Amino acid sequence: MRIAGVSRTLLVTLAVWLFASGPSASAQPFGPTKPKTTVTKLISRQPPAKITVRLESVINPSNSRLRISLSKQRAYLMVGDEIYIDSPISSGKRSGMTPTGAFRISQKDPDHRSSVYGEFVDSRGRVVRSDVSTKVDSAPGGTRYRGAPMKWFMRLTDSGVGMHVGILPGFPASHGCIRLPADIAPLIYQKVGIGTPAVIESERVPAG
């Protein structure tokens, strides 16, 4: 017997094969799709921070300096030509958001909050709208602006770019600031001071 030009034997064979193969085989007739890249996998691509313990007693706010490589997504806290801390970072998600050049730390605040990026909350502190910018968004009635936390903030520019604790997804993702791991930011914070020089460059920073 033939059904619309196809033999009954062929149809039965095809049905048995689909049943035995399960839904994944029938849903993917051209082979399995590539697994999605998770945030955890992206983070793991960045080598973890390295600390040269023997320099801990040598480096201080009067002799430290910072070098930040945007191309390598690393921050280096240095004394002389030696690297005390070599840490992963996440800088501006678009070219130019994190400026390059020579800067100095002009402000330190361990519990800083952003004056531009944050969320709108109600009278009880419940989030009504997140991921807002005071430059473009207006607070809905009955709400107020609450800046995004920027723990261990070290300001580098008058426009608000600095270094602070943040999420490191494994690639540039900030609004311009230089995000640091939560366990590394306070270590850098205590070894720098107002006036500590910081160079931000796009070229790779050579190891000390």
C-alpha positions in Angstrom: 0.0 0.0 0.0 1.3 3.5 -0.8 0.1 6.7 0.8 0.6 9.9 -1.3 3.5 8.3 -3.1 5.2 7.0 0.1 5.2 3.3 1.0 3.5 2.2 4.3 6.7 0.3 5.2 8.8 3.5 4.9 6.3 5.5 7.1 6.3 2.8 9.8 10.1 2.7 9.8 10.3 6.5 10.1 7.8 6.6 13.0 9.8 3.9 14.9 13.1 5.8 14.3 11.6 9.1 15.6 10.1 7.4 18.7 13.4 5.7 19.5 15.5 8.8 19.0 13.4 11.0 21.4 12.3 14.6 21.0 15.8 16.0 20.7 16.4 14.1 17.5 13.1 15.1 15.9 13.5 18.7 17.0 17.1 18.9 15.6 17.0 17.1 12.3 20.3 18.7 11.2 22.4 17.7 14.3 22.7 19.1 17.8 23.0 22.9 18.3 26.0 24.3 20.1 25.5 24.8 23.8 24.8 28.4 24.9 27.7 30.2 26.6 26.8 31.0 30.2 27.9 34.0 32.2 29.8 31.6 34.5 31.8 30.3 31.6 32.6 33.9 30.4 33.8 34.9 33.8 36.0 31.8 34.0 37.8 32.9 30.8 39.6 35.7 32.7 42.6 34.5 34.7 42.0 35.2 38.4 43.8 37.9 40.3 47.4 37.4 41.3 49.0 39.0 44.4 52.7 39.2 45.0 52.7 38.7 48.8 56.3 39.8 49.3 55.3 43.4 48.2 52.5 43.8 50.6 54.7 45.4 53.3 56.5 47.6 50.7 53.7 49.2 48.7 51.7 52.1 50.2 49.7 55.1 49.1 52.8 57.2 48.7 54.7 54.9 46.3 51.9 53.0 44.5 50.7 53.5 40.9 48.0 52.0 38.7 48.2 50.8 35.1 45.0 49.6 33.4 45.0 47.7 30.1 41.7 47.9 28.2 42.8 45.4 25.5 43.8 42.8 28.1 41.0 43.7 30.6 43.5 43.8 33.5 44.4 46.3 36.2 47.9 46.4 37.7 48.7 47.9 41.1 52.4 48.5 41.0 55.3 49.7 43.1 58.2 50.7 40.9 58.4 48.3 38.1 56.9 45.4 40.1 53.3 44.3 40.1 51.7 43.8 43.5 48.2 43.0 42.2 47.3 41.8 38.7 43.5 41.7 38.5 40.8 41.1 35.9 38.4 44.1 35.2 35.4 45.0 33.1 35.6 48.4 31.4 33.3 50.4 29.2 31.1 48.3 26.9 31.7 50.7 24.0 34.9 52.2 22.7 35.6 55.5 24.3 33.4 55.0 27.4 36.5 54.4 29.5 38.9 57.1 28.6 42.6 56.4 28.0 45.4 58.6 29.2 47.1 59.6 32.5 45.0 60.3 35.5 45.2 60.6 39.3 42.8 59.4 42.0 40.9 62.4 43.1 38.3 60.8 45.5 38.0 57.7 47.6 34.6 56.6 49.0 34.2 53.1 50.4 30.3 53.2 50.1 29.8 55.3 47.0 26.7 55.4 44.9 26.3 56.5 41.3 24.7 59.9 40.6 23.7 58.8 37.1 22.9 55.1 36.9 20.6 53.2 39.3 16.9 52.6 39.9 13.7 54.2 40.9 12.2 52.9 44.2 9.0 53.6 46.1 8.5 54.9 49.6 9.3 51.5 51.0 12.5 51.1 49.0 11.0 48.6 46.6 12.3 48.7 43.1 9.8 50.1 40.6 12.2 50.5 37.7 15.8 49.4 37.4 18.7 50.1 35.1 17.8 53.8 34.7 19.9 56.8 33.8 19.2 60.2 35.3 20.3 61.7 32.0 17.4 60.3 30.1 14.8 58.8 32.5 12.3 60.6 34.7 11.2 59.2 38.1 7.5 58.0 38.0 5.2 59.7 40.5 5.8 58.5 44.1 9.3 57.2 43.4 12.8 58.4 44.1 16.1 57.7 42.5 18.6 55.4 44.2 22.1 55.2 42.7 23.8 51.9 41.9 26.3 50.9 44.6 29.9 51.4 43.7 31.8 50.0 46.7 35.4 51.0 47.3 35.1 53.8 44.7 38.3 55.5 43.5 37.5 58.4 41.2 39.8 59.0 38.1 37.9 61.6 36.1 35.7 64.7 36.8 33.0 63.0 34.7 32.6 60.2 37.2 34.8 57.4 35.8 36.5 55.4 38.6 37.3 52.0 39.9 34.9 50.1 42.1 33.4 46.7 42.8 31.2 45.3 40.0 30.2 42.3 38.0 32.9 40.9 35.7 31.2 39.0 32.8 34.4 38.3 31.0 34.2 41.2 28.6 33.8 45.1 28.7 30.3 45.7 30.1 30.3 48.9 32.2 29.1 52.4 31.5 32.7 53.6 31.6 33.9 52.7 35.1 36.5 50.0 35.8 34.9 47.2 37.6 36.9 45.1 40.0 36.3 41.8 41.9 34.8 42.2 45.3 37.8 40.7 47.1 40.4 42.8 45.2 38.8 46.3 45.3 39.4 46.9 49.0 43.0 45.7 48.7 43.7 48.2 46.0 41.7 50.9 47.9 43.9 50.7 51.0 47.1 50.9 49.0 46.3 54.0 47.0 45.6 57.6 48.0 44.5 60.9 46.7 46.9 61.8 43.9 48.0 58.2 43.1 48.8 58.1 39.4 46.8 55.9 37.1 47.5 55.2 33.4 44.7 53.7 31.3 45.8 52.4 27.9 44.5 50.3 25.1 47.8 48.5 24.5 48.7 45.4 26.5 50.7 46.1 29.7 53.9 44.0 29.8 54.5 42.0 33.0 56.7 43.7 35.5 
